[in-house]
Amino acid sequence: MALLHYSSALSILCCLLTAGGSALLEKHMAVLDELSASDWSNCGVNDPFVVNSLSISSPIRIPGPLTIGLSGTLKVPVHAPLKLEVEIKKKVWGIWFKLPCEDNYGSCTYNDVCEMLDKMFPEKTCPSTLQSHNVPCHCPVAPAEINIPTITLDIPKVQLPAFLADGEYWLQIKASSGAEQIACFSTTIAVKAT
């Protein structure tokens, strides 16, 4: 369950970053080691948000640090509700298996991330890590160039079931506002329990 939590957190993080906000960053994420440019891609066509560069350390170590950096361009304002569709698959014996959505972790749909952010940060303030890079964590989000240099956080020690402890995962995140798709992003990550 904890791995589903961190995979979902990574998915939501990437999606929030692509939509211009990332409140889950300081609460849930830490270091990702090394993913090359071929390990991620924009999967939408003519989406208003495009990831220009992404660095994620791999494998993700639990417990351990997580490092992520991102730059992208948001061409249109994003208003509530902001819907995120997260799909997570794990490779087992060379075959990708979709992880179910359980307790809002895994391959889940989040119908209003803006509302989730408002509940997480009711005073309309953002974590200092995001403030220092001018990244909003509330809607609406204005069009902007988003540049987040590499930042590092920590994943705490958690007990994982053996079948989830280590492995290769594929994540796809789609963000939409109303009927318009804002972004689509996919990546692969490796997870290692230590």
CYANA upper distance limits for C-alpha pairs under 8 A (distance plus 0.5 A):
  1 MET  CA      5 HIS  CA      6.73
  1 MET  CA    105 TYR  CA      8.24
  1 MET  CA    160 LEU  CA      7.52
  1 MET  CA    161 PRO  CA      8.29
  2 ALA  CA      6 TYR  CA      6.82
  2 ALA  CA    158 VAL  CA      7.20
  2 ALA  CA    159 GLN  CA      7.82
  2 ALA  CA    160 LEU  CA      6.78
  3 LEU  CA      7 SER  CA      6.47
  3 LEU  CA    160 LEU  CA      7.24
  3 LEU  CA    164 LEU  CA      7.00
  3 LEU  CA    165 ALA  CA      7.83
  4 LEU  CA      8 SER  CA      6.39
  4 LEU  CA    105 TYR  CA      5.90
  4 LEU  CA    106 GLY  CA      5.49
  5 HIS  CA      9 ALA  CA      6.50
  5 HIS  CA    105 TYR  CA      5.60
  5 HIS  CA    106 GLY  CA      7.37
  6 TYR  CA     10 LEU  CA      6.53
  6 TYR  CA     28 HIS  CA      7.50
  6 TYR  CA     29 MET  CA      7.91
  7 SER  CA     11 SER  CA      6.65
  7 SER  CA     88 ILE  CA      8.01
  7 SER  CA    105 TYR  CA      8.35
  7 SER  CA    106 GLY  CA      7.40
  7 SER  CA    171 LEU  CA      8.46
  8 SER  CA     12 ILE  CA      6.47
  8 SER  CA     86 VAL  CA      7.84
  8 SER  CA     88 ILE  CA      8.39
  8 SER  CA    105 TYR  CA      5.96
  8 SER  CA    106 GLY  CA      5.99
  8 SER  CA    107 SER  CA      8.06
  9 ALA  CA     13 LEU  CA      6.34
  9 ALA  CA     24 LEU  CA      7.26
  9 ALA  CA     28 HIS  CA      6.99
  9 ALA  CA     29 MET  CA      7.69
 10 LEU  CA     14 CYS  CA      6.59
 10 LEU  CA     29 MET  CA      7.55
 11 SER  CA     15 CYS  CA      6.64
 11 SER  CA     86 VAL  CA      6.93
 11 SER  CA    171 LEU  CA      7.13
 11 SER  CA    172 GLN  CA      7.85
 11 SER  CA    173 ILE  CA      6.74
 12 ILE  CA     16 LEU  CA      6.33
 12 ILE  CA     24 LEU  CA      8.02
 12 ILE  CA     84 LEU  CA      8.03
 12 ILE  CA     86 VAL  CA      8.03
 12 ILE  CA    173 ILE  CA      8.11
 13 LEU  CA     17 LEU  CA      6.50
 13 LEU  CA     22 SER  CA      6.12
 13 LEU  CA     23 ALA  CA      8.12
 13 LEU  CA     24 LEU  CA      6.60
 13 LEU  CA     25 LEU  CA      6.74
 14 CYS  CA     18 THR  CA      6.63
 14 CYS  CA     22 SER  CA      8.36
 14 CYS  CA    173 ILE  CA      8.17
 15 CYS  CA     19 ALA  CA      6.61
 15 CYS  CA     84 LEU  CA      7.67
 15 CYS  CA    173 ILE  CA      6.54
 15 CYS  CA    174 LYS  CA      7.66
 15 CYS  CA    175 ALA  CA      7.09
 15 CYS  CA    183 ALA  CA      8.27
 15 CYS  CA    185 PHE  CA      8.12
 16 LEU  CA     20 GLY  CA      6.42
 16 LEU  CA     21 GLY  CA      5.29
 16 LEU  CA     22 SER  CA      5.33
 16 LEU  CA     23 ALA  CA      8.27
 17 LEU  CA     21 GLY  CA      5.55
 17 LEU  CA     22 SER  CA      5.85
 17 LEU  CA     70 LEU  CA      8.21
 18 THR  CA     49 PHE  CA      6.80
 18 THR  CA     50 VAL  CA      7.77
 18 THR  CA     51 VAL  CA      7.30
 18 THR  CA     72 GLY  CA      7.52
 18 THR  CA     74 LEU  CA      8.14
 18 THR  CA    183 ALA  CA      7.21
 19 ALA  CA     49 PHE  CA      7.48
 19 ALA  CA     74 LEU  CA      7.75
 19 ALA  CA     78 VAL  CA      7.69
 19 ALA  CA    141 VAL  CA      8.09
 19 ALA  CA    175 ALA  CA      7.80
 19 ALA  CA    182 ILE  CA      7.78
 19 ALA  CA    183 ALA  CA      7.87
 20 GLY  CA     74 LEU  CA      7.90
 20 GLY  CA    135 VAL  CA      6.82
 20 GLY  CA    136 PRO  CA      6.75
 20 GLY  CA    137 CYS  CA      7.89
 20 GLY  CA    141 VAL  CA      6.78
 20 GLY  CA    146 ILE  CA      7.46
 21 GLY  CA    135 VAL  CA      6.29
 21 GLY  CA    136 PRO  CA      5.39
 21 GLY  CA    137 CYS  CA      4.77
 21 GLY  CA    138 HIS  CA      7.25
 21 GLY  CA    141 VAL  CA      8.31
 22 SER  CA    130 LEU  CA      7.86
 22 SER  CA    135 VAL  CA      8.04
 22 SER  CA    136 PRO  CA      7.95
 22 SER  CA    137 CYS  CA      6.14
 23 ALA  CA     27 LYS  CA      8.15
 23 ALA  CA    117 LEU  CA      7.10
 23 ALA  CA    120 MET  CA      8.24
 23 ALA  CA    126 CYS  CA      7.61
 23 ALA  CA    127 PRO  CA      7.54
 23 ALA  CA    130 LEU  CA      8.44
 23 ALA  CA    137 CYS  CA      6.10
 24 LEU  CA     28 HIS  CA      6.34
 24 LEU  CA     29 MET  CA      7.84
 25 LEU  CA     29 MET  CA      5.87
 25 LEU  CA    153 LEU  CA      8.40
 26 GLU  CA    127 PRO  CA      7.59
 26 GLU  CA    129 THR  CA      7.92
 26 GLU  CA    153 LEU  CA      7.24
 28 HIS  CA    154 ASP  CA      8.15
 28 HIS  CA    155 ILE  CA      7.11
 29 MET  CA     65 PRO  CA      8.45
 29 MET  CA     66 LEU  CA      6.42
 29 MET  CA    153 LEU  CA      6.09
 29 MET  CA    154 ASP  CA      6.53
 29 MET  CA    155 ILE  CA      6.35
 30 ALA  CA     64 GLY  CA      7.25
 30 ALA  CA     65 PRO  CA      4.75
 30 ALA  CA     66 LEU  CA      3.33
 30 ALA  CA     67 THR  CA      6.22
 30 ALA  CA    152 THR  CA      5.93
 30 ALA  CA    153 LEU  CA      3.92
 30 ALA  CA    154 ASP  CA      4.25
 30 ALA  CA    155 ILE  CA      5.60
 31 VAL  CA     56 ILE  CA      8.13
 31 VAL  CA     57 SER  CA      6.54
 31 VAL  CA     60 ILE  CA      7.14
 31 VAL  CA     61 ARG  CA      8.12
 31 VAL  CA     64 GLY  CA      7.14
 31 VAL  CA     65 PRO  CA      4.07
 31 VAL  CA     66 LEU  CA      1.78
 31 VAL  CA     67 THR  CA      3.96
 31 VAL  CA     68 ILE  CA      7.28
 31 VAL  CA    152 THR  CA      5.86
 31 VAL  CA    153 LEU  CA      6.42
 31 VAL  CA    154 ASP  CA      7.00
 31 VAL  CA    155 ILE  CA      8.27
 32 LEU  CA     56 ILE  CA      5.21
 32 LEU  CA     57 SER  CA      3.28
 32 LEU  CA     58 SER  CA      5.30
 32 LEU  CA     59 PRO  CA      6.74
 32 LEU  CA     60 ILE  CA      5.47
 32 LEU  CA     61 ARG  CA      8.10
 32 LEU  CA     65 PRO  CA      7.40
 32 LEU  CA     66 LEU  CA      4.66
 32 LEU  CA     67 THR  CA      5.09
 32 LEU  CA     68 ILE  CA      6.81
 33 ASP  CA     56 ILE  CA      6.37
 33 ASP  CA     57 SER  CA      2.67
 33 ASP  CA     58 SER  CA      4.47
 33 ASP  CA     59 PRO  CA      6.40
 33 ASP  CA     60 ILE  CA      7.27
 33 ASP  CA     66 LEU  CA      7.66
 33 ASP  CA     67 THR  CA      7.09
 34 GLU  CA     55 SER  CA      7.48
 34 GLU  CA     56 ILE  CA      6.22
 34 GLU  CA     57 SER  CA      4.33
 34 GLU  CA     58 SER  CA      5.26
 34 GLU  CA     59 PRO  CA      7.90
 35 LEU  CA     39 ASP  CA      6.43
 35 LEU  CA     55 SER  CA      6.62
 35 LEU  CA     56 ILE  CA      5.93
 35 LEU  CA     57 SER  CA      6.32
 35 LEU  CA     58 SER  CA      6.53
 35 LEU  CA    189 ILE  CA      8.21
 36 SER  CA     40 TRP  CA      8.32
 36 SER  CA     55 SER  CA      7.82
 37 ALA  CA     53 SER  CA      8.05
 37 ALA  CA     54 LEU  CA      7.82
 37 ALA  CA     55 SER  CA      8.38
 39 ASP  CA    187 THR  CA      6.12
 39 ASP  CA    188 THR  CA      6.35
 40 TRP  CA     54 LEU  CA      8.19
 40 TRP  CA    185 PHE  CA      7.88
 40 TRP  CA    186 SER  CA      6.07
 40 TRP  CA    187 THR  CA      4.61
 40 TRP  CA    188 THR  CA      7.21
 41 SER  CA    185 PHE  CA      6.37
 41 SER  CA    186 SER  CA      6.00
 41 SER  CA    187 THR  CA      7.02
 42 ASN  CA     50 VAL  CA      7.20
 42 ASN  CA     51 VAL  CA      7.10
 42 ASN  CA    183 ALA  CA      8.22
 42 ASN  CA    184 CYS  CA      6.26
 42 ASN  CA    185 PHE  CA      5.08
 42 ASN  CA    186 SER  CA      7.00
 43 CYS  CA    184 CYS  CA      5.53
 43 CYS  CA    185 PHE  CA      5.87
 43 CYS  CA    186 SER  CA      7.13
 44 GLY  CA    183 ALA  CA      6.78
 44 GLY  CA    184 CYS  CA      5.37
 44 GLY  CA    185 PHE  CA      7.81
 47 ASP  CA    181 GLN  CA      7.01
 47 ASP  CA    182 ILE  CA      5.91
 47 ASP  CA    183 ALA  CA      5.90
 47 ASP  CA    184 CYS  CA      8.00
 48 PRO  CA     73 THR  CA      8.34
 48 PRO  CA     74 LEU  CA      6.30
 48 PRO  CA     75 LYS  CA      5.60
 48 PRO  CA     76 VAL  CA      6.54
 48 PRO  CA    181 GLN  CA      8.34
 48 PRO  CA    182 ILE  CA      5.78
 48 PRO  CA    183 ALA  CA      7.14
 49 PHE  CA     72 GLY  CA      7.48
 49 PHE  CA     73 THR  CA      6.02
 49 PHE  CA     74 LEU  CA      4.88
 49 PHE  CA     75 LYS  CA      6.75
 49 PHE  CA     76 VAL  CA      8.41
 49 PHE  CA    182 ILE  CA      6.28
 49 PHE  CA    183 ALA  CA      5.75
 50 VAL  CA     72 GLY  CA      5.99
 50 VAL  CA     73 THR  CA      6.00
 50 VAL  CA     74 LEU  CA      7.32
 50 VAL  CA    183 ALA  CA      7.24
 51 VAL  CA     70 LEU  CA      7.86
 51 VAL  CA     71 SER  CA      6.60
 51 VAL  CA     72 GLY  CA      4.74
 51 VAL  CA     73 THR  CA      7.20
 51 VAL  CA    185 PHE  CA      8.39
 52 ASN  CA     70 LEU  CA      8.15
 52 ASN  CA     71 SER  CA      6.00
 52 ASN  CA     72 GLY  CA      5.30
 52 ASN  CA     73 THR  CA      7.86
 53 SER  CA     69 GLY  CA      8.46
 53 SER  CA     70 LEU  CA      6.13
 53 SER  CA     71 SER  CA      5.77
 53 SER  CA     72 GLY  CA      7.35
 54 LEU  CA     68 ILE  CA      7.91
 54 LEU  CA     69 GLY  CA      6.15
 54 LEU  CA     70 LEU  CA      5.01
 54 LEU  CA     71 SER  CA      7.12
 55 SER  CA     67 THR  CA      8.36
 55 SER  CA     68 ILE  CA      5.99
 55 SER  CA     69 GLY  CA      5.55
 55 SER  CA     70 LEU  CA      6.99
 55 SER  CA    150 THR  CA      8.09
 56 ILE  CA     66 LEU  CA      8.31
 56 ILE  CA     67 THR  CA      6.49
 56 ILE  CA     68 ILE  CA      5.19
 56 ILE  CA     69 GLY  CA      7.25
 57 SER  CA     66 LEU  CA      7.19
 57 SER  CA     67 THR  CA      6.30
 57 SER  CA     68 ILE  CA      7.35
 58 SER  CA    189 ILE  CA      6.63
 58 SER  CA    190 ALA  CA      6.14
 58 SER  CA    191 VAL  CA      7.76
 59 PRO  CA    189 ILE  CA      7.09
 59 PRO  CA    190 ALA  CA      4.93
 59 PRO  CA    191 VAL  CA      5.50
 59 PRO  CA    192 LYS  CA      6.49
 60 ILE  CA     64 GLY  CA      8.01
 60 ILE  CA     65 PRO  CA      8.30
 60 ILE  CA     66 LEU  CA      7.11
 60 ILE  CA    189 ILE  CA      7.85
 60 ILE  CA    190 ALA  CA      6.55
 60 ILE  CA    191 VAL  CA      5.13
 60 ILE  CA    192 LYS  CA      6.47
 61 ARG  CA     65 PRO  CA      7.44
 61 ARG  CA     66 LEU  CA      8.21
 61 ARG  CA    155 ILE  CA      8.21
 61 ARG  CA    191 VAL  CA      6.55
 61 ARG  CA    192 LYS  CA      5.42
 61 ARG  CA    193 ALA  CA      6.18
 61 ARG  CA    194 THR  CA      7.10
 62 ILE  CA    155 ILE  CA      6.52
 62 ILE  CA    156 PRO  CA      7.24
 62 ILE  CA    157 LYS  CA      6.55
 62 ILE  CA    158 VAL  CA      7.68
 62 ILE  CA    191 VAL  CA      8.09
 62 ILE  CA    192 LYS  CA      6.85
 62 ILE  CA    193 ALA  CA      5.27
 62 ILE  CA    194 THR  CA      6.53
 63 PRO  CA    154 ASP  CA      7.89
 63 PRO  CA    155 ILE  CA      5.65
 63 PRO  CA    156 PRO  CA      5.40
 63 PRO  CA    157 LYS  CA      4.97
 63 PRO  CA    158 VAL  CA      7.62
 63 PRO  CA    193 ALA  CA      7.39
 63 PRO  CA    194 THR  CA      7.09
 64 GLY  CA    154 ASP  CA      6.12
 64 GLY  CA    155 ILE  CA      5.80
 64 GLY  CA    156 PRO  CA      7.32
 64 GLY  CA    157 LYS  CA      8.39
 65 PRO  CA    152 THR  CA      6.87
 65 PRO  CA    153 LEU  CA      6.04
 65 PRO  CA    154 ASP  CA      4.82
 65 PRO  CA    155 ILE  CA      6.52
 66 LEU  CA    152 THR  CA      5.90
 66 LEU  CA    153 LEU  CA      5.83
 66 LEU  CA    154 ASP  CA      6.39
 66 LEU  CA    155 ILE  CA      7.44
 67 THR  CA    150 THR  CA      6.75
 67 THR  CA    151 ILE  CA      5.89
 67 THR  CA    152 THR  CA      4.77
 67 THR  CA    153 LEU  CA      7.10
 68 ILE  CA    149 PRO  CA      8.34
 68 ILE  CA    150 THR  CA      5.76
 68 ILE  CA    151 ILE  CA      6.17
 68 ILE  CA    152 THR  CA      7.24
 69 GLY  CA    148 ILE  CA      5.94
 69 GLY  CA    149 PRO  CA      5.46
 69 GLY  CA    150 THR  CA      4.62
 69 GLY  CA    151 ILE  CA      6.90
 70 LEU  CA    146 ILE  CA      8.16
 70 LEU  CA    147 ASN  CA      6.59
 70 LEU  CA    148 ILE  CA      5.62
 70 LEU  CA    149 PRO  CA      7.07
 70 LEU  CA    150 THR  CA      8.03
 71 SER  CA    145 GLU  CA      7.97
 71 SER  CA    146 ILE  CA      5.81
 71 SER  CA    147 ASN  CA      4.86
 71 SER  CA    148 ILE  CA      6.50
 71 SER  CA    149 PRO  CA      8.42
 72 GLY  CA    145 GLU  CA      6.51
 72 GLY  CA    146 ILE  CA      5.65
 72 GLY  CA    147 ASN  CA      7.16
 73 THR  CA    143 PRO  CA      8.26
 73 THR  CA    144 ALA  CA      6.62
 73 THR  CA    145 GLU  CA      5.15
 73 THR  CA    146 ILE  CA      6.49
 74 LEU  CA    142 ALA  CA      8.43
 74 LEU  CA    143 PRO  CA      5.48
 74 LEU  CA    144 ALA  CA      5.76
 74 LEU  CA    145 GLU  CA      6.78
 74 LEU  CA    146 ILE  CA      7.90
 75 LYS  CA    143 PRO  CA      5.51
 75 LYS  CA    144 ALA  CA      7.24
 76 VAL  CA    142 ALA  CA      7.42
 76 VAL  CA    143 PRO  CA      5.46
 77 PRO  CA    140 PRO  CA      7.36
 77 PRO  CA    141 VAL  CA      6.02
 77 PRO  CA    142 ALA  CA      5.04
 77 PRO  CA    143 PRO  CA      5.62
 78 VAL  CA     82 LEU  CA      7.98
 78 VAL  CA    139 CYS  CA      7.45
 78 VAL  CA    140 PRO  CA      5.95
 78 VAL  CA    141 VAL  CA      5.52
 78 VAL  CA    142 ALA  CA      7.12
 78 VAL  CA    143 PRO  CA      8.34
 78 VAL  CA    177 SER  CA      7.16
 79 HIS  CA    139 CYS  CA      6.34
 79 HIS  CA    140 PRO  CA      5.08
 79 HIS  CA    141 VAL  CA      7.21
 79 HIS  CA    177 SER  CA      7.04
 80 ALA  CA    112 ASP  CA      7.45
 80 ALA  CA    113 VAL  CA      8.44
 80 ALA  CA    114 CYS  CA      6.26
 80 ALA  CA    115 GLU  CA      8.26
 80 ALA  CA    139 CYS  CA      6.72
 80 ALA  CA    140 PRO  CA      7.13
 80 ALA  CA    177 SER  CA      7.29
 81 PRO  CA    111 ASN  CA      7.57
 81 PRO  CA    112 ASP  CA      5.33
 81 PRO  CA    113 VAL  CA      7.42
 81 PRO  CA    114 CYS  CA      6.61
 81 PRO  CA    115 GLU  CA      8.01
 81 PRO  CA    177 SER  CA      6.55
 81 PRO  CA    178 GLY  CA      7.46
 82 LEU  CA    111 ASN  CA      7.27
 82 LEU  CA    112 ASP  CA      5.58
 82 LEU  CA    113 VAL  CA      5.91
 82 LEU  CA    114 CYS  CA      6.43
 82 LEU  CA    175 ALA  CA      7.29
 82 LEU  CA    176 SER  CA      6.35
 82 LEU  CA    177 SER  CA      5.38
 82 LEU  CA    178 GLY  CA      8.02
 83 LYS  CA    109 THR  CA      7.81
 83 LYS  CA    110 TYR  CA      6.16
 83 LYS  CA    111 ASN  CA      4.97
 83 LYS  CA    112 ASP  CA      5.73
 83 LYS  CA    113 VAL  CA      6.71
 83 LYS  CA    175 ALA  CA      6.07
 83 LYS  CA    176 SER  CA      5.70
 83 LYS  CA    177 SER  CA      6.76
 84 LEU  CA    109 THR  CA      6.22
 84 LEU  CA    110 TYR  CA      5.57
 84 LEU  CA    111 ASN  CA      6.95
 84 LEU  CA    112 ASP  CA      8.14
 84 LEU  CA    113 VAL  CA      7.57
 84 LEU  CA    173 ILE  CA      7.23
 84 LEU  CA    174 LYS  CA      6.12
 84 LEU  CA    175 ALA  CA      5.12
 84 LEU  CA    176 SER  CA      7.16
 85 GLU  CA    107 SER  CA      8.18
 85 GLU  CA    108 CYS  CA      6.66
 85 GLU  CA    109 THR  CA      4.90
 85 GLU  CA    110 TYR  CA      6.87
 85 GLU  CA    172 GLN  CA      8.48
 85 GLU  CA    173 ILE  CA      6.15
 85 GLU  CA    174 LYS  CA      5.59
 85 GLU  CA    175 ALA  CA      7.03
 86 VAL  CA    106 GLY  CA      7.93
 86 VAL  CA    107 SER  CA      5.63
 86 VAL  CA    108 CYS  CA      5.80
 86 VAL  CA    109 THR  CA      6.56
 86 VAL  CA    171 LEU  CA      7.64
 86 VAL  CA    172 GLN  CA      6.30
 86 VAL  CA    173 ILE  CA      5.19
 86 VAL  CA    174 LYS  CA      7.16
 87 GLU  CA     98 LYS  CA      7.82
 87 GLU  CA     99 LEU  CA      8.23
 87 GLU  CA    106 GLY  CA      7.61
 87 GLU  CA    107 SER  CA      4.72
 87 GLU  CA    108 CYS  CA      7.18
 87 GLU  CA    171 LEU  CA      6.21
 87 GLU  CA    172 GLN  CA      5.67
 87 GLU  CA    173 ILE  CA      7.04
 88 ILE  CA     98 LYS  CA      6.35
 88 ILE  CA     99 LEU  CA      6.21
 88 ILE  CA    106 GLY  CA      6.64
 88 ILE  CA    107 SER  CA      5.69
 88 ILE  CA    169 TYR  CA      7.34
 88 ILE  CA    170 TRP  CA      6.18
 88 ILE  CA    171 LEU  CA      5.16
 88 ILE  CA    172 GLN  CA      7.14
 89 LYS  CA     96 TRP  CA      6.21
 89 LYS  CA     97 PHE  CA      5.59
 89 LYS  CA     98 LYS  CA      4.67
 89 LYS  CA     99 LEU  CA      6.06
 89 LYS  CA    169 TYR  CA      6.09
 89 LYS  CA    170 TRP  CA      5.61
 89 LYS  CA    171 LEU  CA      7.10
 90 LYS  CA     96 TRP  CA      5.87
 90 LYS  CA     97 PHE  CA      5.79
 90 LYS  CA     98 LYS  CA      7.02
 90 LYS  CA     99 LEU  CA      7.55
 90 LYS  CA    167 GLY  CA      7.56
 90 LYS  CA    168 GLU  CA      6.41
 90 LYS  CA    169 TYR  CA      5.03
 90 LYS  CA    170 TRP  CA      6.92
 91 LYS  CA     95 ILE  CA      5.77
 91 LYS  CA     96 TRP  CA      4.85
 91 LYS  CA     97 PHE  CA      6.78
 91 LYS  CA    167 GLY  CA      7.44
 91 LYS  CA    168 GLU  CA      6.14
 91 LYS  CA    169 TYR  CA      6.80
 91 LYS  CA    170 TRP  CA      8.49
 92 VAL  CA     96 TRP  CA      6.81
 92 VAL  CA     97 PHE  CA      7.62
 92 VAL  CA    167 GLY  CA      8.47
 98 LYS  CA    107 SER  CA      7.83
 99 LEU  CA    106 GLY  CA      6.28
 99 LEU  CA    107 SER  CA      6.36
100 PRO  CA    106 GLY  CA      6.15
100 PRO  CA    107 SER  CA      5.86
100 PRO  CA    108 CYS  CA      8.02
101 CYS  CA    105 TYR  CA      5.96
101 CYS  CA    106 GLY  CA      5.03
101 CYS  CA    107 SER  CA      5.29
101 CYS  CA    108 CYS  CA      5.47
102 GLU  CA    106 GLY  CA      6.86
104 ASN  CA    108 CYS  CA      6.77
112 ASP  CA    116 MET  CA      7.10
113 VAL  CA    117 LEU  CA      6.65
114 CYS  CA    118 ASP  CA      6.78
114 CYS  CA    138 HIS  CA      6.67
114 CYS  CA    139 CYS  CA      6.17
115 GLU  CA    119 LYS  CA      6.81
116 MET  CA    120 MET  CA      6.75
117 LEU  CA    121 PHE  CA      6.50
117 LEU  CA    122 PRO  CA      8.48
117 LEU  CA    137 CYS  CA      7.15
117 LEU  CA    138 HIS  CA      6.64
118 ASP  CA    122 PRO  CA      5.68
118 ASP  CA    124 LYS  CA      7.41
118 ASP  CA    138 HIS  CA      7.05
121 PHE  CA    125 THR  CA      6.67
121 PHE  CA    126 CYS  CA      7.40
124 LYS  CA    138 HIS  CA      7.53
125 THR  CA    137 CYS  CA      8.28
126 CYS  CA    130 LEU  CA      6.90
126 CYS  CA    131 GLN  CA      6.57
126 CYS  CA    136 PRO  CA      7.34
126 CYS  CA    137 CYS  CA      6.21
126 CYS  CA    138 HIS  CA      8.48
127 PRO  CA    131 GLN  CA      6.75
128 SER  CA    132 SER  CA      6.44
129 THR  CA    133 HIS  CA      7.42
130 LEU  CA    134 ASN  CA      6.68
130 LEU  CA    135 VAL  CA      5.53
130 LEU  CA    136 PRO  CA      7.44
130 LEU  CA    137 CYS  CA      8.21
131 GLN  CA    135 VAL  CA      6.42
131 GLN  CA    136 PRO  CA      7.68
133 HIS  CA    147 ASN  CA      7.74
133 HIS  CA    148 ILE  CA      6.81
135 VAL  CA    146 ILE  CA      7.72
136 PRO  CA    141 VAL  CA      7.42
160 LEU  CA    164 LEU  CA      6.82
160 LEU  CA    165 ALA  CA      6.00
160 LEU  CA    193 ALA  CA      8.46
161 PRO  CA    165 ALA  CA      6.59
162 ALA  CA    166 ASP  CA      8.16
165 ALA  CA    191 VAL  CA      7.63
165 ALA  CA    192 LYS  CA      6.86
165 ALA  CA    193 ALA  CA      5.84
166 ASP  CA    190 ALA  CA      7.97
166 ASP  CA    191 VAL  CA      5.64
166 ASP  CA    192 LYS  CA      5.12
166 ASP  CA    193 ALA  CA      6.48
167 GLY  CA    190 ALA  CA      6.14
167 GLY  CA    191 VAL  CA      5.87
167 GLY  CA    192 LYS  CA      7.33
168 GLU  CA    188 THR  CA      7.54
168 GLU  CA    189 ILE  CA      6.31
168 GLU  CA    190 ALA  CA      4.89
168 GLU  CA    191 VAL  CA      6.88
169 TYR  CA    188 THR  CA      6.02
169 TYR  CA    189 ILE  CA      5.76
169 TYR  CA    190 ALA  CA      6.57
169 TYR  CA    191 VAL  CA      8.13
170 TRP  CA    186 SER  CA      7.78
170 TRP  CA    187 THR  CA      6.35
170 TRP  CA    188 THR  CA      4.86
170 TRP  CA    189 ILE  CA      6.99
171 LEU  CA    186 SER  CA      5.94
171 LEU  CA    187 THR  CA      5.91
171 LEU  CA    188 THR  CA      6.66
171 LEU  CA    189 ILE  CA      8.48
172 GLN  CA    184 CYS  CA      7.74
172 GLN  CA    185 PHE  CA      6.16
172 GLN  CA    186 SER  CA      4.68
172 GLN  CA    187 THR  CA      7.16
173 ILE  CA    183 ALA  CA      8.39
173 ILE  CA    184 CYS  CA      6.16
173 ILE  CA    185 PHE  CA      5.79
173 ILE  CA    186 SER  CA      6.78
174 LYS  CA    181 GLN  CA      7.86
174 LYS  CA    182 ILE  CA      8.13
174 LYS  CA    183 ALA  CA      6.18
174 LYS  CA    184 CYS  CA      4.86
174 LYS  CA    185 PHE  CA      7.03
175 ALA  CA    181 GLN  CA      6.48
175 ALA  CA    182 ILE  CA      5.84
175 ALA  CA    183 ALA  CA      5.62
175 ALA  CA    184 CYS  CA      6.90
176 SER  CA    180 GLU  CA      5.99
176 SER  CA    181 GLN  CA      4.62
176 SER  CA    182 ILE  CA      5.40
176 SER  CA    183 ALA  CA      7.44
177 SER  CA    181 GLN  CA      6.94
177 SER  CA    182 ILE  CA      7.11
